[in-house]
Amino acid sequence: MTSVPSDLRRSERTLALARDVDRRYGENAPIAISEIGSGLFFLSDFVRNVNVPCEIDFLSIGGDASARRFITDLSRPIDGRDVLIVCDCVDDLQRMSFLLGALRERGPRSLALVSYEPLAGEERAALGSIAILGESAS
């Protein structure tokens, strides 16, 4: 039995997610947002494969679960825009919930999550009503 190298599987998943963005957003130029850190490598691979116009912005979150705050905030407003939260994995549901809530308050036209690692059913449920690209339950 032969196995597919992990970097090839990764590129196939990344390409599939990028094609999903192309289908969903057409020429609407979504903003891809990533937290500064290890997810930047996935963000780079992902947006390189997106064919629709796409802007990029970054932020960083600090504090513990009881007192989250933005250490670095976005450089542009997102009201009325399609926003993609791009990460390699959702490893802290409380942190992601804080981010989703804070971004929703800014009035984006749409908000979607793009994660290299698929989310389990209980993780999707914990995040509430958010489009999750590449997931059958989005």
N, C-alpha and C positions, 0 to 999 in steps of 0.2 A: 504494500500500500504506500502510495506517495502522499506527502503532505504539502500543503501550500505554505510557502514561507510567510512568516507573520508580517513582514513589510509589504508583501503583495496583498494579503488580506486587508491590511490597513489602508492601502491605496484604493482598493476596491470599495471599501466602506466610505472612505472620504469622497471618492468620485460619485458614489450613489447619493450621498448627502448633498453634494454640490448640484447634481442634476435635479434633485427635489427642489432646491432653491430656485433654479432656473425655471422650472415648471410653475412654481407657486407665485413668483414675484415678477416675471416678465421683465419689463423695463422700469420697475418701481424703485430701483436702487436702494435696497435695504442697508441698514447700518449693522455691521457685524461687531459685536462688543465682546471683549474678552477681559477677564481679570488678568492683571500682570502676574506672570508666573509660568509654570510649566505648560499651561494650556496654550501659550503663544506659539509653540511649535505646531500644534494641531491647527490653530487658526491660520497660520501661514500656509500649510498644505491645503487646507479647505478653501480659502479664498482664491488661491491660485487656480483652482479647478472650477470656480463659479464663473459662468459666462456673462451673467447680467451685471450691469454696473453695481458695484458694491463699495461702500465706504467702511472704514475700520476706525474703531475708537477703543480706548482702554480705561480701566478703572481698577482700583484696589480697595478692598474692604478690610477693616481692622476691628478690633474689639472682640469680646467673647459673646456667647449666645445671648446674654442679657443686655448688652450694650453695643450692638453693631453700628458702624459708621463708615463713611467713605473716607479713606485716606487720600486717594486720588480720584477725582470725579471726571466725568466725561467732558470732552472739550467742545461739544456742540449740543444744542437742544435736540430732543427726540420727539417732541410733540408732533403728532400727525404723520410720523414716519413708521415704516416697517422695521422692526428691531429683531435681530437674531442674537441670542446669547450663545456664544460659542465656547465650549469647554471640551477637554478630552474625557472627563468623567465627572459625575456629580458625586463627590465624596463627602459632602456635608449638606444635608437637606435643609438644616436651619439657615445656613449661610445662603443657599440658593433661594429659599423662601424670602429671606430679607431682600435679596437683590431683585427678585420678581416684584415684590410689593413696592419697593422704592421706584422701580422703573415704570410700573403701572401708574403710579401717581403722577408721572410726567406726561401722560396722555399720548402714548404711541398709538398709531393706527392699528398695528398688530404687534404681538410679542410671541416669539417662538424660541424654543431651545434646540440647539444643535449640539449633540454630544457624540463623541466617537464611541464611547462605551454605551450600549443600549441600557435603558433603565428597566429595572424589575417592576412588576405591577404595583407593588406597595410603594415604590419610589414615585411612580407616575401619580398614584392617588394622593400621596403626601404633597405633591406640588400643585394640586388643584387643576383648574382649567387653564392649561397652557398647551399650545400646539407643540408637539415634540416631533421634529423632522426625522424621518427614517424609521419611525415606529409605526407598527400596524394599528396601535391604539391612539394615534394622534388625532 
